[in-house]
Amino acid sequence: MSRRQFLLSGGVTIALIGLGSLPGMVQAAQLLKASYPRQKIGSLPALKTGVPLDFNYPYPDVRNILVKLGVEAGGGVGVQKDIVAFNQQCTHMGGPLDGTYKQEHQVLGPCPLHLTVFDLTHHGMVTSGHATESLPQIVLEIQDDDIYAVGVMGLVYGYSAMTSQRTV
């Protein structure tokens, strides 16, 4: 076997192993969602496009933002799938993101510590800055005209686990 054939067969083997692990990756992503008691955080008639509402969930000291983006978003709810909620602490060093929502770009940030910006249309992923983790997204449900928080996807900065039992 030549060196070229060896490298090619090794690359194919690694690719096949990687493809076989995709179902496991989906299960791992689902493990990052922690369920909490259902909490009403807003109502559809009171929600205006581009005007964020602050709320605390799942604990009194965890600050979040609820916003109707006006464009479809990952994890969005509602008729247009444009209503989302995210934690307001930067995942890099916990910098406060309160008051940094930019309606024209549907982003949260920049973080005052290291200028990280998060895209709210794509599950809160990092668009620039030092953070390497997306913002924790609050799982939402709508019943009649009420908006409820029912869980958190991701780990809020400063917490060792997102469970129904508080661990800091």
C-alpha positions in Angstrom: 0.0 0.0 0.0 1.4 3.4 -1.0 1.5 6.4 1.3 -1.2 8.1 -0.7 -3.5 5.0 -0.5 -2.9 4.8 3.3 -3.8 8.4 3.9 -6.9 8.1 1.6 -8.2 5.0 3.4 -7.5 6.5 6.8 -9.5 9.7 5.8 -12.4 7.6 4.6 -12.4 5.5 7.8 -12.5 8.6 10.0 -15.3 10.1 7.9 -17.4 7.0 8.2 -16.9 6.9 11.9 -17.9 10.5 12.1 -21.0 10.0 10.1 -22.0 7.1 12.4 -21.9 9.3 15.4 -24.4 11.9 14.1 -27.4 10.4 15.9 -25.4 10.6 19.1 -24.7 14.2 18.5 -28.5 14.9 18.2 -29.0 13.2 21.6 -26.2 15.2 23.1 -27.8 18.5 21.9 -31.0 17.5 23.5 -29.3 16.8 26.8 -28.4 20.5 26.9 -32.0 21.4 27.4 -33.1 21.7 31.0 -36.8 21.7 31.8 -38.2 24.0 34.5 -41.7 24.8 35.8 -43.7 26.7 33.3 -43.7 30.4 33.9 -45.8 33.1 32.1 -43.4 35.7 30.7 -45.6 37.8 28.3 -48.6 37.9 26.0 -48.8 38.2 22.2 -50.9 41.4 22.2 -48.4 43.2 24.4 -45.3 42.1 22.3 -44.3 44.7 19.7 -41.7 43.9 17.0 -38.3 45.0 18.0 -39.2 46.0 21.5 -37.6 43.6 24.0 -39.2 42.6 27.3 -37.0 41.7 30.3 -37.9 38.8 32.6 -36.2 36.5 35.1 -36.2 32.7 34.6 -35.6 30.0 35.8 -34.2 31.7 38.9 -34.8 35.2 40.2 -31.3 36.4 39.5 -31.1 35.1 35.9 -31.9 37.9 33.5 -33.4 37.2 30.1 -34.9 39.0 27.1 -38.1 38.2 25.2 -38.3 39.8 21.7 -40.4 39.6 18.6 -37.8 39.9 15.9 -40.0 40.3 12.8 -38.1 37.6 10.9 -38.1 33.8 11.4 -35.6 32.6 13.9 -34.2 29.3 15.1 -36.2 28.1 18.0 -38.8 30.9 17.4 -42.5 30.5 18.3 -45.6 32.1 17.1 -47.2 32.3 13.6 -44.0 33.7 12.0 -41.7 31.8 14.3 -40.1 35.1 15.2 -40.6 35.2 19.0 -37.4 34.2 20.9 -35.9 34.6 24.4 -32.3 34.5 25.5 -30.2 34.9 28.6 -28.6 38.4 29.0 -25.2 37.3 30.2 -22.3 36.9 27.9 -21.0 33.3 27.7 -17.4 34.5 27.7 -17.0 36.1 31.1 -20.6 36.9 32.2 -20.7 40.5 31.0 -24.1 42.1 31.2 -26.0 42.3 27.8 -28.9 44.3 29.2 -30.0 47.1 26.9 -27.8 46.0 24.0 -30.4 44.6 21.6 -30.1 46.0 18.1 -33.3 45.7 16.2 -31.9 46.5 12.8 -29.6 43.4 12.9 -31.5 41.2 15.4 -28.4 40.8 17.6 -27.6 41.2 21.3 -24.4 43.0 22.1 -21.7 44.0 22.0 -20.7 42.8 25.4 -19.1 45.7 27.4 -16.2 43.4 28.4 -14.8 42.0 25.2 -17.3 43.1 22.5 -19.0 39.8 21.7 -22.2 40.0 19.6 -24.8 37.2 19.4 -27.2 36.6 16.5 -30.7 36.0 17.9 -32.0 34.6 14.5 -29.6 31.7 14.7 -30.0 30.3 18.3 -27.9 33.1 19.8 -24.7 32.1 18.1 -21.6 34.2 18.3 -21.1 36.6 15.4 -18.0 38.3 16.7 -16.0 38.7 19.9 -14.3 36.4 22.4 -17.2 34.1 23.4 -17.1 30.6 22.0 -20.6 29.5 23.2 -24.0 30.6 22.0 -26.3 32.4 24.4 -28.6 30.1 26.4 -31.9 30.1 24.6 -35.1 30.0 26.7 -37.5 27.4 25.4 -40.9 29.0 24.8 -44.5 27.8 24.4 -47.6 29.7 23.4 -51.1 28.9 24.8 -53.9 31.1 23.7 -52.3 34.6 23.8 -49.9 33.9 26.6 -46.1 33.2 26.2 -44.5 30.7 28.6 -40.9 29.9 29.4 -40.6 26.1 29.9 -36.8 25.4 29.8 -33.3 26.5 29.0 -31.1 25.3 26.1 -27.5 25.8 27.1 -25.6 26.7 30.3 -26.1 30.2 31.9 -22.7 31.8 32.8 -21.8 31.2 36.4 -23.8 27.9 36.8 -22.3 24.5 36.9 -25.5 22.9 35.6 -28.9 23.9 34.4 -31.2 21.6 36.5 -34.4 22.1 38.4 -32.2 21.9 41.5 -30.3 25.2 41.8 -26.5 24.6 41.6 -24.1 27.5 41.4 
